[in-house]
Amino acid sequence: MSNWRLVRLNFGRSPVHFGETGIGLENTTERVRSDTLFSAWISAYARIFGADGVELLLAQFTANPAQPPFRVSSTFVYRCPKNPKEVIYYLPKLLGRPAGYPSDDLSFAKTYKKLQYLPLKVWQRWYQGSGFSTEDAVNLETHTKDPDTESTLSRAGGFAYEEAFKGYTLPKIAVDRIHHATNFFHTGLIQFAWESAAIADEATWDNAGVQNLAGLYFLLELPTDAPELEADLQQALAVLGEEGMGGERSSGAGRFSVQAWESLPADWQAVVNFAQGNHHSLVSLFWQLGIDQTQLGSGACYAIHERGGWIASPLSGRQLRRQKLQMFAEGSVFAHKPIGQLADVTPSGFTRHAIYRSGLAVSLPVKLEAS
């Protein structure tokens, strides 16, 4: 039986830049996908334990792809709208519709489509419980007509996802090293919600007087009880938090502290151990060599993302473009549980060591009606 951990990251007043495809550095998203988190985490691990340590760890992934030492989900937003103990966790809305969804949805279809992420309680009810209800339809229709009207969905945080963060652009100037010519550009940044705290917390690296109201969380799945590996991963994640994750780290972006590393609470235990599921929904990216429709199952519903980017090897100091990869996105639904594996995306001509992208799948069981 797997050992799950729920990990919450607190960014405090530090903004983040998680790049997206677009013009220059203006486009950014509010969260980090599983492959990026895995790569950044392994890089921090390598800085602590050296080349031998990280090669030994990666060998466990490649030797037995079906039973890796750990799996990590993508990061998702959490909110603390009232107090730190009442946390709303958001999960991606499935690409497949929940049981009970009506065929006539003209009055609220646009509002439903805009819901990209759902609070955990709503997600659990739609995809593991009673399904989509008549009350849900009324709530969506009411919100379509008047977004300020309170409803069951609004009280659960269903329409408040974007209150967790604010995006903005920062003007910058680049100076050419040879000709000293200047180039004006903008960088997109995300700031998670925070407020001034009544009592300063001097134990954290930069959060004195700050109470975070939102941040990112992810799920860590350890197939066996491995306290030594877990301690090493915690240490590497702390180092990653000090260095920062994503872009614009030289400007202080992406820094975080680990707010919680804990066993799953009761509500999460019910979600991951749901026994009546007939499908599996991704909460990570997923890639597997030579996969076909038979492995996905009939009625699979999925989206594909192209993943590329640069390597930043702490062992070689070189920066090169990784090979691009097509991966299944979060929210994709399959009839069979996806497994996944590491993909070798080593750039041509780079021989210092292998470069991997994580396609290891983390999925949750769901109950959906037949298409």
N, C-alpha and C positions, 0 to 999 in steps of 0.2 A: 504494500500500500504506500502511495506517495506521501511524502512529507511536504506540505505546502507552507509557504511563508508569504505574508502580506507586508510589503515594504512601501513606506510613504516617504517622499522626498519633500523637504521644506526649502524653498528657494529664497525665503525672506524678501529682502528688497532687491535681490539680484535679478536683473532681466535675463531673458534667454533668447538665443537665436538658433532655431532648428530649421535649417535651410530646406526650401522646397524648390521645385523646378520653376524657373521664371527668369525675369530680366534682372541681371546683377544680383545684389544681395537684398533686394527689397522684400521678396517673398519669404515668409516664415510661417511655421505652424506652432501650435501650443504644446505639442507632445513629441516624444521620441519613439520611433518604432523599434521593435525587438531586435532587428539586425544591428541597428546603430548602437543601442544600449549594450548589446553583447560585445561588439567590437571595442567600444570605449572601456568597458569593464575589463576585458581581457588585456587591453593595453595597460591599464592601471595595475593589473595583476602582474604583468611582465616587468613593470618598473620596480615592483617590490621583490619578486621572487626570481627575477633574472630569466635568461634564455632557457636554461635547463628546466626551471620550474614551470614556465608556460608551455614549453614543448611537451612536458610530461602530462600536463592537464589536457592539452589539445589532442594528444595521442589517445586519450580515453574516449574522446568524441568520435574520432575516425576509426578506432578499432571496433567499436560496437555502436553504430549509428542509432539502432533501435533502443539502446539503453545508455544514453549519455549521462554524465555525472550530474547535470542539472539542465533545466529548461527555464527560459525566462519569457514572460509575456511582453507585449508592448506596454509602454506607459500610457496611463489614462488620467484624466482630471479627477480630483476630489475637491469637495467644498466643505467648509465649516461655517455655514451661514449664521448660526446662533452662538455656538460655543465649540471649543476644540473637541469635546467628547461626542458631539453629534456630527458624524462625518457622512456626507453623501458621496458615494462612489458612482462614477459613470462608466457604463460599458457601451460598446458600439452596437447600434441597432442592426439587427440581422438583415441581410439582403433578401431573405425569404420572409414573407408576411406571417405574423403570429396566427395561431388558431383562433377562429372566430372573427377574423377580419372580414368586413362586409364586401360584397361585390360592388355595391353602389357607394362610392366614397367621394363623390363629386363635391360635396359640401365642405370637406376637410382634407382633401388629397394633398394640397400644397403645404398645409401645416404639417401633416404627417411626414411628407418628404423632407421637410426642413429639419426634422428631428434626427440628427445623426448619432446622438448619444443619449442613453436613457439612464435614469437613476437605478441603482441596483434592485430596489424593491419593485419598480415597474418592470424592469427587464426580467426579473425572476417570475413575475406573474404572467407576463406575456408569453414567455418561451418555456417555462417549466411548470406553470400553474394553470389557472382557469383560462388564460388567453385574453384576447382582446374583447372588451365588454361593450355593451351599449352605452354605459356611462363614459367610457373612453371616447367613443364617437361623439357624444354630446360635448365633452370637454374640449376636444379638438375643434369642433364646429364653433363653440363659444369663443375659443381663443382666436379663431380665424376672423370672427366678427369684431371682437373687442379684446385685444391682448391683455388689458388691465384687469379683466374680470377674474376673480379667484375661482379655482376649481380644484378637484381632487388631484389632478395631474400637476397643476401649478404649485400646490402645497407640497407635493412630493419632490419638487425641483425639476419637473419635466421640461419646463420652458426657461430655466435659469442657467443653463450650461455656460453661456457666454458671460455671465456675471462673475465667473471664476478668474477671468483674466482680461487684460486690455492690450491691444496691439497698437504700436505707434512706429514711426520711422524717425531715425536719427541722422541728420545731415553730417557728412564727413568729407574730408579732402585728402586725396592721395597725392603724394609728391614723387615724381619720377626721380630715381636715384642718379640717372646720368645727366638728363637735361634740366632737371628741377622743374619740369612742367607740372602743373596742378590739374587734378581731375576731381570734379565735384560729383558726389553720389550719395545715395541714401541707403541705410541699413535698416531692415525690419527687425523689431524687437517685440517680445511679449513680456508683460509684467503681471505676475500672479497677484491676486488680491491680498492685501495686508492692511493692518491698522496699528496705531500706536498702542502698546500694552501699558497697563497701569504699573506693572512691576517689571523692571529690566531683568532679563535673563542673561547674566554674564557668562554662563557656561557654554553658550554657543558662539560660533566664530564671528558672526556679525549681526546677530539678531537682538542685541540689547535694546529693549524698549519696543520690540516689534512682535506682533501677534499675527501669524499667517492665517489667512482665511481660505486659502486654496493652494494646491500644488499638484504634484504628480504621484501616482502610485503604480506598482506593478506586482505581478504574481511570480513567485519563484517556486519551481517544482523540483524537489530532490527525490529521486526514486527510492533512495534508502537513507537511513539515519547516518549522516556523515558530519559529525560535529567539527572535525578538523577542517574539512573543506568549507563548511559554513563559516567558520571563524576567519579563514583566509579570504573568502568572498566578502565578508563584512569589512575586513581591513582594506581590501582593494576598493570597495565602494566608497569608503570614507576618504581615501586618497583621491578618487575620481571627483568627489564633491569639492575637495579643496582646490583641485585644478580647474574644474568646470567641465561641462558637457555641452557639445554643440559648437557653434561659431562665435566669433567675437570674444573669445576667452581672454585675449590680451587686454581687453577693455573691462574685464571683470564680469562678463556675462556667463551664465550657465553654472555658477557656483551654488552648491546646495549642502544641506546637512541631512543626515538620515534621521527622520523624525520618529519612525517606528520600524522595527524588524520583528515581527511577531507571528505566532501561529494564527491560523485563520479563526476569526470570530465565528459565532454560531451561524449567522446569516450566510457567510461565505462558505462555511462547511456544508450547509444545505445545498448551495449552488454547485459546488464541485463534486459532491457525492450524489447528485440527483440520479436515481436509478431507473426512472421511467422514460429516459430520453430515447428517441429514435434517429436523431441526427447529432452532428457535432458542429459547433460554431467556433471559428478561430478568434482568439484574442491575441494573436501574434501573426507575424508574417510566416509564410510556409513555402518551402521549396523542397523538391525531391527529384532526383535524377530518374528520367524515363517514366514519369508518372503518366497514367492514361485514365480515360473515363471510367473504366471498370474499378480502379482503385478509389475514385471519388464517389462512385455510387450513382444510381439513377436519381434524377431530380436535383443534382448538385447545382448550387446557385453561388456564383463567385465573381469577384473582381480581381483584375490583374494590375500590379504596379511594377514599373520598371525601376530597378535600384542600381545606382552607380556610385559615384563619389570618388574620393581620394583616400589613399592610405596615408597614415602618419605613424610610421614604425618607430617605436622607442628604441629598437635594437639597431636600426640602420640609419635613422635620421633622414631617410629619403621620403619624398612626397611624389607619388605617381597615381595615375587614375587606375582604379580597379576595373576589372571586367564587369560589364553590365549583366544584369540578371532579371528575368521575369518571375515575380513572386505573387502568390495568392495573398490577398489583403485581409485584414481583420474584418469580421462580420460575415465572411464567406461561410457557406453551409455545405457540409458533406454528409453522405449517408454513413460513411465509415470514418473511424477516428484517424485523423492524419498523424503521421509520424515525423517526417522531415529529416533533414540531415544538414551538415555543414557543406557549403559550396566552395570549391577552390576558385577564387577570383584573382589569383596572383597575376599582376601585370606582366606582359611580355618583356623578357629581358631581366626581370628582377629575380635573383637567385639566392638572396641572403636567407630567406625563409619563406614558407608558404603563407599566403594571405587568405583567410576564410571569411565568408559571410554566413551568418546563422540563418538556416532555413528550418530550424527545429520548431515544430508546431506545438503550441499550447492551445488547447481547445476546451470548451465547456459543453456538457451534454444538454441538448434541448429537445423539446417535444413539439413537432410540427405536424400539421395535417398533410396528407398526400397531395401533391400538385394536381 
